[in-house]
Amino acid sequence: MDKIVIIGGNNLSGEVVVSGSKNAALPIMAAVLLASGEYELDNVPELNDITSMSKLLEVIGAEVKFSQHRLNIKTTECDTFEAPYDLVKKMRASIYVLGPLVGRFGYAKVSLPGGCAWGPRPINLHLEGLKRLGVDISLEEGYIIARSKKLKGNVIEFDITTVGGTANIMMAAVLAKGNTVIENAAKEPEIVTLANFLIKMSAKINGAGTDRIEIEGVNELYSVNDTIIPDRIEAATFIASAAITKGKITIKKSNPEHLNFIILKFEEAGIKFNIKDSDIVVDTPDKLKPVNITTNPYPGFPTDMQAQWTALMSVTPGMSVVKDTIYYDRFSHVPELKRLGADIKVENNSAIIKGVSELKGASVMSTDLRASASLIIAGLAAKGRTDVLRVYHIDRGYERIEEKLKKLGAQIWREKT
């Protein structure tokens, strides 16, 4: 098992290139199951989650080749409609194969998902939506069994906005008979890019990026090639890294439009931006201002940046409050930040932060993907040595983050524990 070691205190500077989006790539990788053929996906990040999804596709019968951020998938021989526990337990995104399998083949057996250790993230919204399309759902020995002779379009209104649920229903509905309407749909860029991929496959979808998505079912889809969008959370994590070290960096090959609200909050804290096309120049003053944030579905402040923002506010003079309305218990990073000297108190679904003058290095434990990022960010500013343990979490969502930060001037490396 690896750990990441950081000697804090260096101001970041230079250029960093954003990788492709994991959260966009994973549902698209599942969507290839909707049509027999050969696919080529470019700008795919080299991450553990991509490897896990590739292995899952191979179990189903696809041929997968991955080299230099290019993923080639052949789905002509898919004949096993099961996603086994041994693979699904590694990441919750495995649930994305449910919609495509039942949509194309009329049957799916998918283990209940695993992934990060924090918090319940129920999939009942996925299942209730599929039932509305005519899918018979049963739970047997830890597996979801989905059966349908022919999906039929329907109106599906989510009580709570769900990215995964929206993606799964959209992928199932494109081959359903008739029209499907998804109300209170997720509006994230990852949903838009999935819809665009399906449209390239000859699906008929309108309204992606709004809270109402309309789908007209078609009889057949076709294999296509595509390029994965930049990872907006990785880009925002580098902004936070520059901010906490009082650095100036250029983030390249990003999509600034996907970061509008995030950038707005960083600007409130005093950080300056110069944006040109896909490049974002981040310039941090000597003093930052405390800023409260409340996480919300896109286009609001993302829950996936909550931990990183908490780390930044922990060394910003004054009081700030970070409230997570998406996942109430997503604060496992707080006890670890306190080991570095942060002054944070958690009440219900809020972290109340009193900025301290400095953090001091210590050994800390990663508990999930974004918590790992927050600890690395804090370590960049902490005095002395910080050892971030259990970094297999970070390898699920950040492509060689220590190498990218090292190129920006951080004193950081990876060691075996």
Secondary structure per residue as TSV (DSSP state, phi and psi in degrees):
chain	resnum	aa	ss	phi	psi
A	1	M	-	360.0	140.2
A	2	D	E	-94.6	159.4
A	3	K	E	-134.3	157.9
A	4	I	E	-109.7	129.2
A	5	V	E	-108.8	135.4
A	6	I	E	-133.0	132.4
A	7	I	E	-104.4	108.3
A	8	G	-	-76.1	166.4
A	9	G	-	116.3	-8.4
A	10	N	-	-87.9	134.6
A	11	N	-	-77.3	126.4
A	12	L	-	-73.7	143.8
A	13	S	E	-156.4	157.3
A	14	G	E	113.0	-160.1
A	15	E	E	-119.6	146.2
A	16	V	E	-138.4	139.9
A	17	V	E	-101.7	130.2
A	18	V	-	-78.3	137.6
A	19	S	-	-81.1	172.3
A	20	G	B	-67.4	158.1
A	21	S	-	-80.2	119.7
A	22	K	H	-59.3	-44.9
A	23	N	H	-71.3	-15.6
A	24	A	H	-90.6	-37.2
A	25	A	H	-68.1	-40.2
A	26	L	H	-63.2	-48.7
A	27	P	H	-66.5	-31.6
A	28	I	H	-67.2	-37.9
A	29	M	H	-61.5	-35.5
A	30	A	H	-72.3	-35.6
A	31	A	H	-64.4	-23.7
A	32	V	G	-63.7	-17.5
A	33	L	G	-70.6	-12.6
A	34	L	G	-73.1	-18.9
A	35	A	S	-145.5	138.3
A	36	S	S	-69.4	134.1
A	37	G	S	155.2	-167.0
A	38	E	E	-117.2	133.7
A	39	Y	E	-122.6	148.9
A	40	E	E	-131.5	120.4
A	41	L	E	-114.5	125.6
A	42	D	E	-104.4	162.5
A	43	N	S	61.7	35.9
A	44	V	-	-86.4	127.6
A	45	P	-	-71.8	147.2
A	46	E	-	-88.4	92.6
A	47	L	-	-133.7	159.6
A	48	N	H	-62.0	-36.5
A	49	D	H	-65.2	-35.2
A	50	I	H	-66.7	-40.0
A	51	T	H	-63.0	-42.9
A	52	S	H	-63.7	-43.4
A	53	M	H	-66.6	-36.8
A	54	S	H	-61.2	-43.4
A	55	K	H	-64.4	-37.3
A	56	L	H	-64.2	-43.0
A	57	L	H	-62.1	-37.3
A	58	E	H	-66.2	-38.0
A	59	V	H	-61.1	-39.2
A	60	I	H	-69.1	-22.1
A	61	G	T	123.7	2.0
A	62	A	-	-79.5	153.5
A	63	E	E	-97.8	128.2
A	64	V	E	-127.9	129.5
A	65	K	E	-129.7	133.1
A	66	F	E	-132.3	121.6
A	67	S	E	-154.1	129.2
A	68	Q	T	51.2	51.9
A	69	H	T	65.6	15.8
A	70	R	E	-117.1	126.3
A	71	L	E	-113.6	120.9
A	72	N	E	-109.6	126.3
A	73	I	E	-129.4	131.4
A	74	K	E	-117.4	124.0
A	75	T	-	-115.2	22.1
A	76	T	T	-76.2	-17.3
A	77	E	T	-117.0	24.2
A	78	C	-	-68.5	120.9
A	79	D	-	-143.7	5.8
A	80	T	-	-123.1	111.1
A	81	F	-	-100.6	42.7
A	82	E	E	-127.9	137.7
A	83	A	E	-112.5	102.3
A	84	P	-	-73.9	157.2
A	85	Y	H	-57.5	-40.2
A	86	D	H	-57.2	-30.7
A	87	L	H	-94.2	-43.5
A	88	V	H	-65.1	-31.5
A	89	K	T	-62.6	-19.9
A	90	K	T	-77.5	-22.7
A	91	M	-	-161.1	139.6
A	92	R	G	-68.4	-25.3
A	93	A	G	-64.5	-11.3
A	94	S	G	-59.5	-23.4
A	95	I	G	-62.1	-17.7
A	96	Y	G	-62.5	-21.1
A	97	V	G	-76.2	-12.9
A	98	L	H	-61.6	-52.4
A	99	G	H	-61.0	-50.5
A	100	P	H	-61.4	-40.2
A	101	L	H	-66.0	-47.5
A	102	V	H	-72.4	-28.4
A	103	G	H	-69.0	-41.7
A	104	R	H	-89.5	-41.0
A	105	F	H	-107.0	-12.3
A	106	G	S	79.2	7.3
A	107	Y	E	-155.1	141.6
A	108	A	E	-153.1	140.9
A	109	K	E	-125.8	107.1
A	110	V	E	-126.6	126.7
A	111	S	E	-62.9	146.9
A	112	L	-	-58.2	138.7
A	113	P	-	-76.7	160.1
A	114	G	-	-116.5	-136.1
A	115	G	-	114.5	-144.3
A	116	C	-	-60.0	153.0
A	117	A	S	-79.5	-18.8
A	118	W	S	-83.7	136.6
A	119	G	S	66.4	147.3
A	120	P	-	-77.2	128.1
A	121	R	-	-126.0	81.9
A	122	P	-	-65.4	149.9
A	123	I	-	-104.3	16.1
A	124	N	H	-60.4	-30.4
A	125	L	H	-67.4	-37.4
A	126	H	H	-59.3	-48.6
A	127	L	H	-69.5	-41.8
A	128	E	H	-64.0	-37.4
A	129	G	H	-64.4	-42.9
A	130	L	H	-64.1	-36.8
A	131	K	H	-60.3	-38.0
A	132	R	H	-64.4	-22.9
A	133	L	T	-89.6	2.8
A	134	G	T	97.0	16.5
A	135	V	-	-89.4	132.2
A	136	D	E	-86.3	120.3
A	137	I	E	-113.8	132.1
A	138	S	E	-138.2	155.6
A	139	L	E	-113.7	120.7
A	140	E	E	-134.8	115.8
A	141	E	T	51.7	45.0
A	142	G	T	82.9	7.9
A	143	Y	E	-118.3	145.1
A	144	I	E	-88.8	122.8
A	145	I	E	-107.4	117.9
A	146	A	E	-117.9	127.8
A	147	R	E	-133.8	141.9
A	148	S	-	-162.6	133.2
A	149	K	S	-73.6	-42.1
A	150	K	S	-157.7	122.1
A	151	L	-	-68.3	145.7
A	152	K	B	-125.9	133.7
A	153	G	-	-60.0	153.5
A	154	N	-	-162.3	173.0
A	155	V	E	-92.6	126.8
A	156	I	E	-123.5	117.7
A	157	E	E	-114.9	114.7
A	158	F	-	-77.8	133.4
A	159	D	S	-67.4	-35.8
A	160	I	S	-126.9	138.0
A	161	T	-	-62.1	128.8
A	162	T	-	-135.7	121.5
A	163	V	H	-67.0	-50.6
A	164	G	H	-62.2	-42.7
A	165	G	H	-63.8	-42.8
A	166	T	H	-60.5	-44.8
A	167	A	H	-64.0	-44.8
A	168	N	H	-65.1	-44.0
A	169	I	H	-67.0	-40.0
A	170	M	H	-61.7	-42.8
A	171	M	H	-68.0	-35.9
A	172	A	H	-72.0	-40.3
A	173	A	H	-71.6	-21.8
A	174	V	T	-64.7	-22.5
A	175	L	T	-107.6	7.5
A	176	A	S	-78.1	156.2
A	177	K	B	-80.2	126.4
A	178	G	S	91.7	-162.0
A	179	N	E	-105.6	143.3
A	180	T	E	-123.6	137.7
A	181	V	E	-121.8	125.7
A	182	I	E	-103.9	112.5
A	183	E	E	-95.2	148.3
A	184	N	T	58.5	39.6
A	185	A	-	-71.6	152.4
A	186	A	-	-67.5	146.8
A	187	K	-	-114.6	9.7
A	188	E	-	-58.7	150.9
A	189	P	H	-55.9	-29.9
A	190	E	H	-67.6	-30.6
A	191	I	H	-71.6	-40.2
A	192	V	H	-63.7	-44.0
A	193	T	H	-69.3	-32.6
A	194	L	H	-65.5	-44.2
A	195	A	H	-60.5	-42.7
A	196	N	H	-63.5	-36.7
A	197	F	H	-63.9	-45.6
A	198	L	H	-64.2	-37.6
A	199	I	H	-63.7	-39.7
A	200	K	H	-60.7	-31.4
A	201	M	T	-77.5	-0.6
A	202	S	T	94.0	14.1
A	203	A	-	-71.9	158.1
A	204	K	E	-114.7	104.3
A	205	I	E	-134.1	133.9
A	206	N	E	-129.8	145.7
A	207	G	-	95.2	2.8
A	208	A	T	-60.7	133.1
A	209	G	T	100.1	-6.5
A	210	T	S	-116.2	178.0
A	211	D	S	-87.0	7.9
A	212	R	E	-134.9	112.7
A	213	I	E	-110.9	129.1
A	214	E	E	-111.8	132.7
A	215	I	E	-129.4	127.1
A	216	E	E	-104.1	116.8
A	217	G	-	-63.2	145.6
A	218	V	-	-122.4	165.4
A	219	N	S	-81.3	-27.7
A	220	E	-	-153.9	146.0
A	221	L	-	-119.9	167.3
A	222	Y	-	-134.1	150.2
A	223	S	-	-70.2	147.1
A	224	V	-	-144.4	173.0
A	225	N	E	-109.9	154.7
A	226	D	E	-158.0	167.0
A	227	T	E	-122.7	132.0
A	228	I	-	-77.0	138.0
A	229	I	-	-68.9	160.3
A	230	P	B	-65.3	154.8
A	231	D	-	-83.6	108.2
A	232	R	H	-69.5	-30.9
A	233	I	H	-73.9	-37.3
A	234	E	H	-62.9	-44.6
A	235	A	H	-58.6	-44.9
A	236	A	H	-66.0	-33.9
A	237	T	H	-64.4	-37.9
A	238	F	H	-69.9	-32.7
A	239	I	H	-61.0	-46.3
A	240	A	H	-63.4	-36.3
A	241	S	H	-64.7	-42.6
A	242	A	H	-65.6	-40.9
A	243	A	H	-64.6	-42.7
A	244	I	H	-73.3	-21.1
A	245	T	T	-100.7	6.2
A	246	K	T	56.4	42.9
A	247	G	-	-100.3	177.9
A	248	K	E	-135.7	115.5
A	249	I	E	-133.8	162.3
A	250	T	E	-115.8	122.9
A	251	I	E	-98.3	119.2
A	252	K	E	-107.9	154.1
A	253	K	S	58.3	43.4
A	254	S	-	-103.1	-178.7
A	255	N	-	-125.7	94.2
A	256	P	G	-57.4	-28.8
A	257	E	G	-62.4	-29.0
A	258	H	G	-77.3	-5.8
A	259	L	G	-116.5	13.7
A	260	N	H	-53.4	-52.5
A	261	F	H	-71.0	-36.6
A	262	I	H	-61.7	-47.7
A	263	I	H	-61.1	-39.2
A	264	L	H	-57.3	-42.7
A	265	K	H	-69.2	-39.2
A	266	F	H	-64.9	-36.2
A	267	E	H	-64.7	-38.5
A	268	E	H	-60.2	-33.0
A	269	A	T	-76.9	-9.6
A	270	G	T	111.5	-0.9
A	271	I	-	-79.7	140.4
A	272	K	E	-104.2	144.2
A	273	F	E	-128.0	143.7
A	274	N	E	-128.1	111.0
A	275	I	E	-111.5	128.3
A	276	K	E	-140.2	114.0
A	277	D	T	56.2	-119.2
A	278	S	T	-98.0	9.7
A	279	D	E	-103.8	136.9
A	280	I	E	-124.4	115.9
A	281	V	E	-92.7	124.2
A	282	V	E	-110.1	122.9
A	283	D	E	-127.6	121.5
A	284	T	-	-107.9	129.6
A	285	P	-	-75.8	173.7
A	286	D	S	-67.7	-31.9
A	287	K	-	-122.2	134.4
A	288	L	-	-109.2	162.7
A	289	K	-	-107.6	142.2
A	290	P	-	-69.5	136.9
A	291	V	-	-135.3	130.6
A	292	N	-	-78.9	145.7
A	293	I	E	-136.0	150.7
A	294	T	E	-128.0	124.0
A	295	T	E	-74.0	143.9
A	296	N	-	-150.5	160.4
A	297	P	S	-57.7	156.5
A	298	Y	T	-54.2	135.8
A	299	P	T	-92.4	21.0
A	300	G	S	-75.9	-173.5
A	301	F	B	-71.8	125.5
A	302	P	-	-75.7	141.8
A	303	T	G	-61.0	-26.3
A	304	D	G	-71.8	-5.4
A	305	M	G	-112.1	2.9
A	306	Q	H	-61.9	-45.9
A	307	A	H	-66.1	-40.3
A	308	Q	H	-65.8	-39.4
A	309	W	H	-65.6	-39.6
A	310	T	H	-59.2	-42.2
A	311	A	H	-61.3	-44.1
A	312	L	H	-63.3	-45.9
A	313	M	H	-66.6	-21.8
A	314	S	T	-65.7	-21.4
A	315	V	T	-118.0	19.6
A	316	T	S	-101.3	119.9
A	317	P	S	-56.5	136.2
A	318	G	S	108.9	-176.0
A	319	M	E	-104.0	141.3
A	320	S	E	-144.9	158.2
A	321	V	E	-127.5	130.0
A	322	V	E	-114.0	116.4
A	323	K	E	-114.6	128.5
A	324	D	E	-108.3	109.7
A	325	T	S	-92.6	-5.0
A	326	I	S	-90.0	-53.3
A	327	Y	-	-127.2	110.9
A	328	Y	T	-66.8	-25.1
A	329	D	T	-110.9	27.4
A	330	R	-	-90.9	58.5
A	331	F	-	-130.9	28.7
A	332	S	T	-67.9	-15.9
A	333	H	H	-76.0	-20.0
A	334	V	H	-63.0	-49.4
A	335	P	H	-57.5	-33.7
A	336	E	H	-73.3	-38.5
A	337	L	H	-63.6	-35.3
A	338	K	H	-66.1	-29.3
A	339	R	H	-63.9	-26.3
A	340	L	T	-86.7	-3.5
A	341	G	T	108.8	5.7
A	342	A	-	-69.7	149.5
A	343	D	E	-110.3	93.1
A	344	I	E	-135.2	136.5
A	345	K	E	-124.9	131.3
A	346	V	E	-99.4	127.6
A	347	E	E	-129.5	116.8
A	348	N	T	55.2	-117.4
A	349	N	T	-107.5	30.8
A	350	S	E	-131.8	145.8
A	351	A	E	-109.9	122.9
A	352	I	E	-100.8	118.7
A	353	I	E	-116.3	128.9
A	354	K	E	-110.0	112.3
A	355	G	-	-61.6	135.1
A	356	V	-	-105.6	163.7
A	357	S	S	-71.7	-31.8
A	358	E	-	-159.9	155.2
A	359	L	-	-102.4	156.7
A	360	K	B	-124.8	136.6
A	361	G	-	-59.3	148.1
A	362	A	-	-163.7	174.3
A	363	S	E	-85.2	130.5
A	364	V	E	-132.6	161.1
A	365	M	E	-117.7	125.9
A	366	S	-	-73.1	138.2
A	367	T	-	-116.5	-20.9
A	368	D	S	-161.2	179.1
A	369	L	H	-58.4	-57.2
A	370	R	H	-75.1	-29.0
A	371	A	H	-61.0	-38.3
A	372	S	H	-58.7	-45.2
A	373	A	H	-62.2	-39.4
A	374	S	H	-65.7	-35.5
A	375	L	H	-71.7	-36.7
A	376	I	H	-66.0	-43.2
A	377	I	H	-58.9	-46.5
A	378	A	H	-62.7	-39.2
A	379	G	H	-63.1	-30.6
A	380	L	H	-62.7	-29.0
A	381	A	H	-99.4	-17.0
A	382	A	S	-71.2	147.3
A	383	K	B	-78.4	126.5
A	384	G	S	91.7	-154.9
A	385	R	E	-101.2	132.0
A	386	T	E	-118.1	129.1
A	387	D	E	-108.7	116.4
A	388	V	E	-99.2	111.2
A	389	L	E	-91.6	162.1
A	390	R	-	57.7	50.1
A	391	V	T	-82.2	8.5
A	392	Y	T	-60.3	-23.7
A	393	H	T	-61.9	-45.4
A	394	I	G	-68.2	-28.0
A	395	D	G	-71.9	-10.5
A	396	R	G	-75.4	-24.2
A	397	G	T	-136.2	-7.3
A	398	Y	S	-127.9	128.0
A	399	E	S	-85.4	104.0
A	400	R	S	47.9	55.8
A	401	I	H	-60.6	-35.0
A	402	E	H	-67.6	-33.0
A	403	E	H	-70.2	-39.7
A	404	K	H	-66.4	-42.1
A	405	L	H	-68.7	-34.3
A	406	K	H	-62.2	-39.9
A	407	K	H	-65.9	-20.9
A	408	L	T	-89.0	0.9
A	409	G	T	105.2	1.4
A	410	A	-	-72.2	146.9
A	411	Q	E	-93.5	92.5
A	412	I	E	-147.2	142.1
A	413	W	E	-156.0	169.7
A	414	R	E	-109.5	138.5
A	415	E	E	-131.8	155.2
A	416	K	E	-81.6	138.6
A	417	T	-	-93.2	360.0
